[in-house]
Amino acid sequence: MVKEQLKRIGVMEFYDVNFSYIDRDTQEEIFVGVPEQASTTLIPVGTEKPGFVYTVQRDARERLSLFKLESQCMAGNGRLEKPA
């Protein structure tokens, strides 16, 4: 059921989906991860593939933002060419 719901909302919206329940005794909201989601944490646990770096930066309003930088190696001709 969860998998079908996630399919319907589109890939890009997966990051904004949270599944949770309220504990009746403590009134605490508990978030639950499901296998259909990539990760239950902001930064995946374990080792990423080479070329991935996570960094944190403050924006103009002093809010913290998380960035994932990705780089790739591409074949070249051995020369540095400056764009015009």
PDB file with one MODEL, atoms N, CA, C and O in Angstrom:
MODEL        1
ATOM      1  N   MET A   1       0.822  -1.193   0.000  1.00  0.00           N
ATOM      2  CA  MET A   1       0.000   0.000   0.000  1.00  0.00           C
ATOM      3  C   MET A   1       0.871   1.264   0.000  1.00  0.00           C
ATOM      4  O   MET A   1       0.636   2.179  -0.790  1.00  0.00           O
ATOM      5  N   VAL A   2       1.860   1.314   0.872  1.00  0.00           N
ATOM      6  CA  VAL A   2       2.744   2.480   0.942  1.00  0.00           C
ATOM      7  C   VAL A   2       3.463   2.672  -0.381  1.00  0.00           C
ATOM      8  O   VAL A   2       3.575   3.794  -0.875  1.00  0.00           O
ATOM      9  N   LYS A   3       3.955   1.570  -0.961  1.00  0.00           N
ATOM     10  CA  LYS A   3       4.697   1.651  -2.216  1.00  0.00           C
ATOM     11  C   LYS A   3       3.830   2.266  -3.311  1.00  0.00           C
ATOM     12  O   LYS A   3       4.309   3.109  -4.069  1.00  0.00           O
ATOM     13  N   GLU A   4       2.578   1.864  -3.408  1.00  0.00           N
ATOM     14  CA  GLU A   4       1.677   2.403  -4.425  1.00  0.00           C
ATOM     15  C   GLU A   4       1.412   3.887  -4.193  1.00  0.00           C
ATOM     16  O   GLU A   4       1.338   4.656  -5.152  1.00  0.00           O
ATOM     17  N   GLN A   5       1.268   4.298  -2.943  1.00  0.00           N
ATOM     18  CA  GLN A   5       1.050   5.712  -2.648  1.00  0.00           C
ATOM     19  C   GLN A   5       2.270   6.535  -3.023  1.00  0.00           C
ATOM     20  O   GLN A   5       2.131   7.630  -3.568  1.00  0.00           O
ATOM     21  N   LEU A   6       3.469   6.026  -2.741  1.00  0.00           N
ATOM     22  CA  LEU A   6       4.690   6.753  -3.089  1.00  0.00           C
ATOM     23  C   LEU A   6       4.852   6.840  -4.597  1.00  0.00           C
ATOM     24  O   LEU A   6       5.343   7.849  -5.102  1.00  0.00           O
ATOM     25  N   LYS A   7       4.450   5.803  -5.331  1.00  0.00           N
ATOM     26  CA  LYS A   7       4.522   5.837  -6.795  1.00  0.00           C
ATOM     27  C   LYS A   7       3.634   6.940  -7.344  1.00  0.00           C
ATOM     28  O   LYS A   7       4.023   7.649  -8.272  1.00  0.00           O
ATOM     29  N   ARG A   8       2.442   7.089  -6.777  1.00  0.00           N
ATOM     30  CA  ARG A   8       1.478   8.058  -7.286  1.00  0.00           C
ATOM     31  C   ARG A   8       1.908   9.504  -7.074  1.00  0.00           C
ATOM     32  O   ARG A   8       1.546  10.372  -7.869  1.00  0.00           O
ATOM     33  N   ILE A   9       2.665   9.779  -6.031  1.00  0.00           N
ATOM     34  CA  ILE A   9       3.011  11.176  -5.757  1.00  0.00           C
ATOM     35  C   ILE A   9       4.248  11.642  -6.513  1.00  0.00           C
ATOM     36  O   ILE A   9       4.520  12.842  -6.531  1.00  0.00           O
ATOM     37  N   GLY A  10       4.996  10.760  -7.128  1.00  0.00           N
ATOM     38  CA  GLY A  10       6.142  11.168  -7.926  1.00  0.00           C
ATOM     39  C   GLY A  10       7.444  11.109  -7.165  1.00  0.00           C
ATOM     40  O   GLY A  10       7.472  11.299  -5.949  1.00  0.00           O
ATOM     41  N   VAL A  11       8.521  10.846  -7.877  1.00  0.00           N
ATOM     42  CA  VAL A  11       9.839  10.635  -7.277  1.00  0.00           C
ATOM     43  C   VAL A  11      10.335  11.850  -6.505  1.00  0.00           C
ATOM     44  O   VAL A  11      10.841  11.691  -5.393  1.00  0.00           O
ATOM     45  N   MET A  12      10.212  13.040  -7.043  1.00  0.00           N
ATOM     46  CA  MET A  12      10.780  14.224  -6.404  1.00  0.00           C
ATOM     47  C   MET A  12      10.110  14.548  -5.070  1.00  0.00           C
ATOM     48  O   MET A  12      10.714  15.205  -4.222  1.00  0.00           O
ATOM     49  N   GLU A  13       8.884  14.100  -4.876  1.00  0.00           N
ATOM     50  CA  GLU A  13       8.184  14.412  -3.644  1.00  0.00           C
ATOM     51  C   GLU A  13       8.494  13.433  -2.525  1.00  0.00           C
ATOM     52  O   GLU A  13       8.041  13.641  -1.399  1.00  0.00           O
ATOM     53  N   PHE A  14       9.256  12.365  -2.793  1.00  0.00           N
ATOM     54  CA  PHE A  14       9.581  11.384  -1.759  1.00  0.00           C
ATOM     55  C   PHE A  14      10.275  12.030  -0.570  1.00  0.00           C
ATOM     56  O   PHE A  14      10.090  11.587   0.564  1.00  0.00           O
ATOM     57  N   TYR A  15      11.063  13.060  -0.802  1.00  0.00           N
ATOM     58  CA  TYR A  15      11.827  13.681   0.270  1.00  0.00           C
ATOM     59  C   TYR A  15      10.925  14.370   1.287  1.00  0.00           C
ATOM     60  O   TYR A  15      11.317  14.544   2.441  1.00  0.00           O
ATOM     61  N   ASP A  16       9.715  14.766   0.871  1.00  0.00           N
ATOM     62  CA  ASP A  16       8.811  15.490   1.761  1.00  0.00           C
ATOM     63  C   ASP A  16       7.808  14.583   2.462  1.00  0.00           C
ATOM     64  O   ASP A  16       6.922  15.078   3.158  1.00  0.00           O
ATOM     65  N   VAL A  17       7.924  13.271   2.296  1.00  0.00           N
ATOM     66  CA  VAL A  17       6.970  12.329   2.880  1.00  0.00           C
ATOM     67  C   VAL A  17       7.514  11.796   4.200  1.00  0.00           C
ATOM     68  O   VAL A  17       8.636  11.293   4.263  1.00  0.00           O
ATOM     69  N   ASN A  18       6.714  11.909   5.244  1.00  0.00           N
ATOM     70  CA  ASN A  18       7.073  11.346   6.542  1.00  0.00           C
ATOM     71  C   ASN A  18       5.913  10.504   7.043  1.00  0.00           C
ATOM     72  O   ASN A  18       4.755  10.911   6.956  1.00  0.00           O
ATOM     73  N   PHE A  19       6.227   9.336   7.565  1.00  0.00           N
ATOM     74  CA  PHE A  19       5.224   8.483   8.172  1.00  0.00           C
ATOM     75  C   PHE A  19       5.457   8.508   9.675  1.00  0.00           C
ATOM     76  O   PHE A  19       6.572   8.276  10.143  1.00  0.00           O
ATOM     77  N   SER A  20       4.407   8.789  10.425  1.00  0.00           N
ATOM     78  CA  SER A  20       4.558   8.878  11.871  1.00  0.00           C
ATOM     79  C   SER A  20       3.267   8.460  12.557  1.00  0.00           C
ATOM     80  O   SER A  20       2.215   8.328  11.931  1.00  0.00           O
ATOM     81  N   TYR A  21       3.380   8.258  13.856  1.00  0.00           N
ATOM     82  CA  TYR A  21       2.208   8.003  14.685  1.00  0.00           C
ATOM     83  C   TYR A  21       2.420   8.699  16.026  1.00  0.00           C
ATOM     84  O   TYR A  21       3.549   9.014  16.403  1.00  0.00           O
ATOM     85  N   ILE A  22       1.333   8.933  16.735  1.00  0.00           N
ATOM     86  CA  ILE A  22       1.382   9.568  18.048  1.00  0.00           C
ATOM     87  C   ILE A  22       1.215   8.481  19.109  1.00  0.00           C
ATOM     88  O   ILE A  22       0.228   7.746  19.095  1.00  0.00           O
ATOM     89  N   ASP A  23       2.169   8.380  20.020  1.00  0.00           N
ATOM     90  CA  ASP A  23       2.081   7.444  21.138  1.00  0.00           C
ATOM     91  C   ASP A  23       0.997   7.951  22.095  1.00  0.00           C
ATOM     92  O   ASP A  23       1.088   9.071  22.598  1.00  0.00           O
ATOM     93  N   ARG A  24      -0.007   7.145  22.341  1.00  0.00           N
ATOM     94  CA  ARG A  24      -1.134   7.576  23.185  1.00  0.00           C
ATOM     95  C   ARG A  24      -0.724   7.856  24.627  1.00  0.00           C
ATOM     96  O   ARG A  24      -1.309   8.720  25.280  1.00  0.00           O
ATOM     97  N   ASP A  25       0.266   7.141  25.121  1.00  0.00           N
ATOM     98  CA  ASP A  25       0.685   7.335  26.515  1.00  0.00           C
ATOM     99  C   ASP A  25       1.498   8.606  26.706  1.00  0.00           C
ATOM    100  O   ASP A  25       1.266   9.359  27.652  1.00  0.00           O
ATOM    101  N   THR A  26       2.454   8.846  25.808  1.00  0.00           N
ATOM    102  CA  THR A  26       3.364   9.987  25.974  1.00  0.00           C
ATOM    103  C   THR A  26       3.016  11.176  25.090  1.00  0.00           C
ATOM    104  O   THR A  26       3.561  12.265  25.271  1.00  0.00           O
ATOM    105  N   GLN A  27       2.105  10.976  24.127  1.00  0.00           N
ATOM    106  CA  GLN A  27       1.743  12.000  23.140  1.00  0.00           C
ATOM    107  C   GLN A  27       2.935  12.419  22.281  1.00  0.00           C
ATOM    108  O   GLN A  27       2.931  13.496  21.686  1.00  0.00           O
ATOM    109  N   GLU A  28       3.946  11.565  22.222  1.00  0.00           N
ATOM    110  CA  GLU A  28       5.139  11.843  21.425  1.00  0.00           C
ATOM    111  C   GLU A  28       4.916  11.355  19.993  1.00  0.00           C
ATOM    112  O   GLU A  28       4.394  10.261  19.777  1.00  0.00           O
ATOM    113  N   GLU A  29       5.314  12.176  19.017  1.00  0.00           N
ATOM    114  CA  GLU A  29       5.223  11.766  17.615  1.00  0.00           C
ATOM    115  C   GLU A  29       6.465  10.954  17.267  1.00  0.00           C
ATOM    116  O   GLU A  29       7.590  11.409  17.475  1.00  0.00           O
ATOM    117  N   ILE A  30       6.259   9.766  16.743  1.00  0.00           N
ATOM    118  CA  ILE A  30       7.358   8.869  16.391  1.00  0.00           C
ATOM    119  C   ILE A  30       7.343   8.658  14.886  1.00  0.00           C
ATOM    120  O   ILE A  30       6.340   8.223  14.321  1.00  0.00           O
ATOM    121  N   PHE A  31       8.471   8.971  14.237  1.00  0.00           N
ATOM    122  CA  PHE A  31       8.590   8.833  12.791  1.00  0.00           C
ATOM    123  C   PHE A  31       9.072   7.436  12.443  1.00  0.00           C
ATOM    124  O   PHE A  31       9.949   6.886  13.110  1.00  0.00           O
ATOM    125  N   VAL A  32       8.493   6.868  11.397  1.00  0.00           N
ATOM    126  CA  VAL A  32       8.782   5.498  10.987  1.00  0.00           C
ATOM    127  C   VAL A  32       9.295   5.507   9.555  1.00  0.00           C
ATOM    128  O   VAL A  32       8.695   6.123   8.674  1.00  0.00           O
ATOM    129  N   GLY A  33      10.409   4.817   9.330  1.00  0.00           N
ATOM    130  CA  GLY A  33      10.920   4.658   7.974  1.00  0.00           C
ATOM    131  C   GLY A  33      10.319   3.420   7.335  1.00  0.00           C
ATOM    132  O   GLY A  33       9.995   2.453   8.024  1.00  0.00           O
ATOM    133  N   VAL A  34      10.172   3.450   6.035  1.00  0.00           N
ATOM    134  CA  VAL A  34       9.658   2.292   5.296  1.00  0.00           C
ATOM    135  C   VAL A  34      10.672   1.914   4.225  1.00  0.00           C
ATOM    136  O   VAL A  34      11.406   2.781   3.750  1.00  0.00           O
ATOM    137  N   PRO A  35      10.735   0.634   3.828  1.00  0.00           N
ATOM    138  CA  PRO A  35      11.723   0.201   2.835  1.00  0.00           C
ATOM    139  C   PRO A  35      11.605   0.928   1.496  1.00  0.00           C
ATOM    140  O   PRO A  35      12.590   1.044   0.767  1.00  0.00           O
ATOM    141  N   GLU A  36      10.408   1.420   1.167  1.00  0.00           N
ATOM    142  CA  GLU A  36      10.215   2.105  -0.114  1.00  0.00           C
ATOM    143  C   GLU A  36      10.904   3.463  -0.159  1.00  0.00           C
ATOM    144  O   GLU A  36      11.128   4.006  -1.241  1.00  0.00           O
ATOM    145  N   GLN A  37      11.240   4.013   0.993  1.00  0.00           N
ATOM    146  CA  GLN A  37      11.964   5.281   1.034  1.00  0.00           C
ATOM    147  C   GLN A  37      13.453   4.990   1.057  1.00  0.00           C
ATOM    148  O   GLN A  37      13.887   3.979   1.609  1.00  0.00           O
ATOM    149  N   ALA A  38      14.234   5.876   0.457  1.00  0.00           N
ATOM    150  CA  ALA A  38      15.678   5.654   0.340  1.00  0.00           C
ATOM    151  C   ALA A  38      16.356   5.597   1.705  1.00  0.00           C
ATOM    152  O   ALA A  38      17.199   4.731   1.938  1.00  0.00           O
ATOM    153  N   SER A  39      16.003   6.497   2.599  1.00  0.00           N
ATOM    154  CA  SER A  39      16.682   6.559   3.888  1.00  0.00           C
ATOM    155  C   SER A  39      15.775   7.223   4.909  1.00  0.00           C
ATOM    156  O   SER A  39      14.930   8.046   4.557  1.00  0.00           O
ATOM    157  N   THR A  40      15.950   6.867   6.162  1.00  0.00           N
ATOM    158  CA  THR A  40      15.186   7.522   7.227  1.00  0.00           C
ATOM    159  C   THR A  40      15.972   8.675   7.831  1.00  0.00           C
ATOM    160  O   THR A  40      15.469   9.370   8.713  1.00  0.00           O
ATOM    161  N   THR A  41      17.198   8.888   7.369  1.00  0.00           N
ATOM    162  CA  THR A  41      18.029   9.980   7.869  1.00  0.00           C
ATOM    163  C   THR A  41      18.315  10.959   6.749  1.00  0.00           C
ATOM    164  O   THR A  41      18.209  10.618   5.571  1.00  0.00           O
ATOM    165  N   LEU A  42      18.674  12.164   7.113  1.00  0.00           N
ATOM    166  CA  LEU A  42      18.979  13.187   6.125  1.00  0.00           C
ATOM    167  C   LEU A  42      20.210  12.817   5.313  1.00  0.00           C
ATOM    168  O   LEU A  42      20.221  12.968   4.092  1.00  0.00           O
ATOM    169  N   ILE A  43      21.244  12.333   5.988  1.00  0.00           N
ATOM    170  CA  ILE A  43      22.449  11.836   5.319  1.00  0.00           C
ATOM    171  C   ILE A  43      22.447  10.325   5.479  1.00  0.00           C
ATOM    172  O   ILE A  43      22.421   9.828   6.605  1.00  0.00           O
ATOM    173  N   PRO A  44      22.474   9.575   4.367  1.00  0.00           N
ATOM    174  CA  PRO A  44      22.416   8.116   4.472  1.00  0.00           C
ATOM    175  C   PRO A  44      23.556   7.551   5.316  1.00  0.00           C
ATOM    176  O   PRO A  44      24.686   8.036   5.264  1.00  0.00           O
ATOM    177  N   VAL A  45      23.237   6.518   6.091  1.00  0.00           N
ATOM    178  CA  VAL A  45      24.229   5.844   6.920  1.00  0.00           C
ATOM    179  C   VAL A  45      25.091   4.972   6.021  1.00  0.00           C
ATOM    180  O   VAL A  45      24.587   4.346   5.089  1.00  0.00           O
ATOM    181  N   GLY A  46      26.388   4.930   6.299  1.00  0.00           N
ATOM    182  CA  GLY A  46      27.280   4.084   5.515  1.00  0.00           C
ATOM    183  C   GLY A  46      28.151   4.902   4.588  1.00  0.00           C
ATOM    184  O   GLY A  46      28.280   6.118   4.736  1.00  0.00           O
ATOM    185  N   THR A  47      28.742   4.218   3.637  1.00  0.00           N
ATOM    186  CA  THR A  47      29.677   4.853   2.715  1.00  0.00           C
ATOM    187  C   THR A  47      28.993   5.149   1.390  1.00  0.00           C
ATOM    188  O   THR A  47      28.380   4.268   0.787  1.00  0.00           O
ATOM    189  N   GLU A  48      29.101   6.382   0.945  1.00  0.00           N
ATOM    190  CA  GLU A  48      28.582   6.767  -0.365  1.00  0.00           C
ATOM    191  C   GLU A  48      29.577   6.383  -1.449  1.00  0.00           C
ATOM    192  O   GLU A  48      30.730   6.050  -1.174  1.00  0.00           O
ATOM    193  N   LYS A  49      29.103   6.439  -2.686  1.00  0.00           N
ATOM    194  CA  LYS A  49      30.003   6.224  -3.812  1.00  0.00           C
ATOM    195  C   LYS A  49      30.992   7.391  -3.878  1.00  0.00           C
ATOM    196  O   LYS A  49      30.680   8.479  -3.396  1.00  0.00           O
ATOM    197  N   PRO A  50      32.169   7.190  -4.462  1.00  0.00           N
ATOM    198  CA  PRO A  50      33.113   8.301  -4.612  1.00  0.00           C
ATOM    199  C   PRO A  50      32.476   9.450  -5.397  1.00  0.00           C
ATOM    200  O   PRO A  50      31.721   9.228  -6.343  1.00  0.00           O
ATOM    201  N   GLY A  51      32.791  10.672  -4.988  1.00  0.00           N
ATOM    202  CA  GLY A  51      32.278  11.840  -5.692  1.00  0.00           C
ATOM    203  C   GLY A  51      31.126  12.533  -4.990  1.00  0.00           C
ATOM    204  O   GLY A  51      30.582  13.500  -5.524  1.00  0.00           O
ATOM    205  N   PHE A  52      30.733  12.069  -3.801  1.00  0.00           N
ATOM    206  CA  PHE A  52      29.648  12.686  -3.052  1.00  0.00           C
ATOM    207  C   PHE A  52      30.204  13.326  -1.783  1.00  0.00           C
ATOM    208  O   PHE A  52      30.976  12.706  -1.052  1.00  0.00           O
ATOM    209  N   VAL A  53      29.804  14.574  -1.528  1.00  0.00           N
ATOM    210  CA  VAL A  53      30.225  15.292  -0.327  1.00  0.00           C
ATOM    211  C   VAL A  53      29.005  16.006   0.241  1.00  0.00           C
ATOM    212  O   VAL A  53      28.235  16.610  -0.505  1.00  0.00           O
ATOM    213  N   TYR A  54      28.827  15.939   1.552  1.00  0.00           N
ATOM    214  CA  TYR A  54      27.762  16.676   2.226  1.00  0.00           C
ATOM    215  C   TYR A  54      28.381  17.853   2.965  1.00  0.00           C
ATOM    216  O   TYR A  54      29.453  17.730   3.557  1.00  0.00           O
ATOM    217  N   THR A  55      27.697  19.000   2.925  1.00  0.00           N
ATOM    218  CA  THR A  55      28.182  20.178   3.633  1.00  0.00           C
ATOM    219  C   THR A  55      26.991  20.975   4.165  1.00  0.00           C
ATOM    220  O   THR A  55      25.878  20.854   3.653  1.00  0.00           O
ATOM    221  N   VAL A  56      27.231  21.783   5.187  1.00  0.00           N
ATOM    222  CA  VAL A  56      26.187  22.608   5.794  1.00  0.00           C
ATOM    223  C   VAL A  56      26.607  24.062   5.674  1.00  0.00           C
ATOM    224  O   VAL A  56      27.774  24.399   5.875  1.00  0.00           O
ATOM    225  N   GLN A  57      25.642  24.931   5.341  1.00  0.00           N
ATOM    226  CA  GLN A  57      25.916  26.355   5.178  1.00  0.00           C
ATOM    227  C   GLN A  57      24.719  27.147   5.687  1.00  0.00           C
ATOM    228  O   GLN A  57      23.582  26.685   5.586  1.00  0.00           O
ATOM    229  N   ARG A  58      24.961  28.321   6.227  1.00  0.00           N
ATOM    230  CA  ARG A  58      23.869  29.209   6.653  1.00  0.00           C
ATOM    231  C   ARG A  58      23.459  30.096   5.481  1.00  0.00           C
ATOM    232  O   ARG A  58      24.300  30.556   4.709  1.00  0.00           O
ATOM    233  N   ASP A  59      22.137  30.332   5.361  1.00  0.00           N
ATOM    234  CA  ASP A  59      21.655  31.218   4.309  1.00  0.00           C
ATOM    235  C   ASP A  59      21.584  32.656   4.830  1.00  0.00           C
ATOM    236  O   ASP A  59      22.051  32.939   5.933  1.00  0.00           O
ATOM    237  N   ALA A  60      21.005  33.555   4.045  1.00  0.00           N
ATOM    238  CA  ALA A  60      20.954  34.976   4.400  1.00  0.00           C
ATOM    239  C   ALA A  60      20.171  35.229   5.689  1.00  0.00           C
ATOM    240  O   ALA A  60      20.403  36.224   6.375  1.00  0.00           O
ATOM    241  N   ARG A  61      19.238  34.320   6.016  1.00  0.00           N
ATOM    242  CA  ARG A  61      18.449  34.474   7.247  1.00  0.00           C
ATOM    243  C   ARG A  61      18.977  33.598   8.380  1.00  0.00           C
ATOM    244  O   ARG A  61      18.271  33.344   9.356  1.00  0.00           O
ATOM    245  N   GLU A  62      20.228  33.136   8.245  1.00  0.00           N
ATOM    246  CA  GLU A  62      20.910  32.354   9.284  1.00  0.00           C
ATOM    247  C   GLU A  62      20.300  30.969   9.522  1.00  0.00           C
ATOM    248  O   GLU A  62      20.506  30.377  10.582  1.00  0.00           O
ATOM    249  N   ARG A  63      19.550  30.449   8.542  1.00  0.00           N
ATOM    250  CA  ARG A  63      19.035  29.081   8.653  1.00  0.00           C
ATOM    251  C   ARG A  63      20.098  28.124   8.139  1.00  0.00           C
ATOM    252  O   ARG A  63      20.794  28.427   7.170  1.00  0.00           O
ATOM    253  N   LEU A  64      20.226  26.965   8.784  1.00  0.00           N
ATOM    254  CA  LEU A  64      21.174  25.956   8.317  1.00  0.00           C
ATOM    255  C   LEU A  64      20.574  25.191   7.148  1.00  0.00           C
ATOM    256  O   LEU A  64      19.404  24.809   7.182  1.00  0.00           O
ATOM    257  N   SER A  65      21.372  24.970   6.120  1.00  0.00           N
ATOM    258  CA  SER A  65      20.937  24.220   4.943  1.00  0.00           C
ATOM    259  C   SER A  65      21.950  23.132   4.663  1.00  0.00           C
ATOM    260  O   SER A  65      23.155  23.345   4.803  1.00  0.00           O
ATOM    261  N   LEU A  66      21.466  21.968   4.269  1.00  0.00           N
ATOM    262  CA  LEU A  66      22.324  20.834   3.937  1.00  0.00           C
ATOM    263  C   LEU A  66      22.442  20.731   2.428  1.00  0.00           C
ATOM    264  O   LEU A  66      21.438  20.780   1.718  1.00  0.00           O
ATOM    265  N   PHE A  67      23.668  20.588   1.936  1.00  0.00           N
ATOM    266  CA  PHE A  67      23.916  20.446   0.507  1.00  0.00           C
ATOM    267  C   PHE A  67      24.634  19.138   0.238  1.00  0.00           C
ATOM    268  O   PHE A  67      25.527  18.741   0.987  1.00  0.00           O
ATOM    269  N   LYS A  68      24.240  18.476  -0.829  1.00  0.00           N
ATOM    270  CA  LYS A  68      24.940  17.277  -1.291  1.00  0.00           C
ATOM    271  C   LYS A  68      25.588  17.653  -2.620  1.00  0.00           C
ATOM    272  O   LYS A  68      24.897  17.954  -3.593  1.00  0.00           O
ATOM    273  N   LEU A  69      26.909  17.634  -2.652  1.00  0.00           N
ATOM    274  CA  LEU A  69      27.649  17.959  -3.867  1.00  0.00           C
ATOM    275  C   LEU A  69      28.059  16.663  -4.552  1.00  0.00           C
ATOM    276  O   LEU A  69      28.564  15.742  -3.911  1.00  0.00           O
ATOM    277  N   GLU A  70      27.839  16.603  -5.850  1.00  0.00           N
ATOM    278  CA  GLU A  70      28.204  15.422  -6.622  1.00  0.00           C
ATOM    279  C   GLU A  70      29.190  15.835  -7.704  1.00  0.00           C
ATOM    280  O   GLU A  70      29.004  16.857  -8.365  1.00  0.00           O
ATOM    281  N   SER A  71      30.233  15.044  -7.883  1.00  0.00           N
ATOM    282  CA  SER A  71      31.197  15.324  -8.949  1.00  0.00           C
ATOM    283  C   SER A  71      31.410  14.059  -9.767  1.00  0.00           C
ATOM    284  O   SER A  71      31.186  12.947  -9.290  1.00  0.00           O
ATOM    285  N   GLN A  72      31.848  14.251 -11.007  1.00  0.00           N
ATOM    286  CA  GLN A  72      32.112  13.130 -11.903  1.00  0.00           C
ATOM    287  C   GLN A  72      33.429  13.366 -12.611  1.00  0.00           C
ATOM    288  O   GLN A  72      33.809  14.507 -12.875  1.00  0.00           O
ATOM    289  N   CYS A  73      34.118  12.289 -12.916  1.00  0.00           N
ATOM    290  CA  CYS A  73      35.318  12.361 -13.745  1.00  0.00           C
ATOM    291  C   CYS A  73      34.911  12.077 -15.176  1.00  0.00           C
ATOM    292  O   CYS A  73      34.178  11.128 -15.454  1.00  0.00           O
ATOM    293  N   MET A  74      35.390  12.904 -16.068  1.00  0.00           N
ATOM    294  CA  MET A  74      35.082  12.713 -17.486  1.00  0.00           C
ATOM    295  C   MET A  74      36.388  12.706 -18.267  1.00  0.00           C
ATOM    296  O   MET A  74      37.353  13.377 -17.900  1.00  0.00           O
ATOM    297  N   ALA A  75      36.402  11.954 -19.327  1.00  0.00           N
ATOM    298  CA  ALA A  75      37.596  11.909 -20.174  1.00  0.00           C
ATOM    299  C   ALA A  75      37.838  13.287 -20.777  1.00  0.00           C
ATOM    300  O   ALA A  75      36.898  13.990 -21.149  1.00  0.00           O
ATOM    301  N   GLY A  76      39.089  13.655 -20.867  1.00  0.00           N
ATOM    302  CA  GLY A  76      39.441  14.949 -21.441  1.00  0.00           C
ATOM    303  C   GLY A  76      40.581  14.806 -22.424  1.00  0.00           C
ATOM    304  O   GLY A  76      40.997  13.698 -22.763  1.00  0.00           O
ATOM    305  N   ASN A  77      41.084  15.953 -22.881  1.00  0.00           N
ATOM    306  CA  ASN A  77      42.173  15.928 -23.860  1.00  0.00           C
ATOM    307  C   ASN A  77      43.509  16.321 -23.233  1.00  0.00           C
ATOM    308  O   ASN A  77      44.506  16.447 -23.944  1.00  0.00           O
ATOM    309  N   GLY A  78      43.546  16.516 -21.911  1.00  0.00           N
ATOM    310  CA  GLY A  78      44.789  16.850 -21.235  1.00  0.00           C
ATOM    311  C   GLY A  78      45.104  18.329 -21.217  1.00  0.00           C
ATOM    312  O   GLY A  78      46.166  18.723 -20.734  1.00  0.00           O
ATOM    313  N   ARG A  79      44.207  19.164 -21.733  1.00  0.00           N
ATOM    314  CA  ARG A  79      44.427  20.611 -21.748  1.00  0.00           C
ATOM    315  C   ARG A  79      43.328  21.309 -20.966  1.00  0.00           C
ATOM    316  O   ARG A  79      42.192  20.837 -20.913  1.00  0.00           O
ATOM    317  N   LEU A  80      43.672  22.424 -20.367  1.00  0.00           N
ATOM    318  CA  LEU A  80      42.693  23.254 -19.680  1.00  0.00           C
ATOM    319  C   LEU A  80      42.212  24.303 -20.665  1.00  0.00           C
ATOM    320  O   LEU A  80      42.998  25.101 -21.176  1.00  0.00           O
ATOM    321  N   GLU A  81      40.921  24.295 -20.924  1.00  0.00           N
ATOM    322  CA  GLU A  81      40.362  25.261 -21.866  1.00  0.00           C
ATOM    323  C   GLU A  81      39.503  26.256 -21.108  1.00  0.00           C
ATOM    324  O   GLU A  81      38.599  25.881 -20.361  1.00  0.00           O
ATOM    325  N   LYS A  82      39.801  27.528 -21.313  1.00  0.00           N
ATOM    326  CA  LYS A  82      39.067  28.590 -20.647  1.00  0.00           C
ATOM    327  C   LYS A  82      37.853  28.966 -21.498  1.00  0.00           C
ATOM    328  O   LYS A  82      37.998  29.243 -22.689  1.00  0.00           O
ATOM    329  N   PRO A  83      36.642  28.980 -20.893  1.00  0.00           N
ATOM    330  CA  PRO A  83      35.456  29.367 -21.669  1.00  0.00           C
ATOM    331  C   PRO A  83      35.576  30.806 -22.162  1.00  0.00           C
ATOM    332  O   PRO A  83      36.202  31.642 -21.510  1.00  0.00           O
ATOM    333  N   ALA A  84      34.984  31.082 -23.294  1.00  0.00           N
ATOM    334  CA  ALA A  84      35.040  32.436 -23.882  1.00  0.00           C
ATOM    335  C   ALA A  84      34.177  33.408 -23.135  1.00  0.00           C
ATOM    336  O   ALA A  84      34.113  34.582 -23.499  1.00  0.00           O
TER     337      ALA A  84
ENDMDL
END
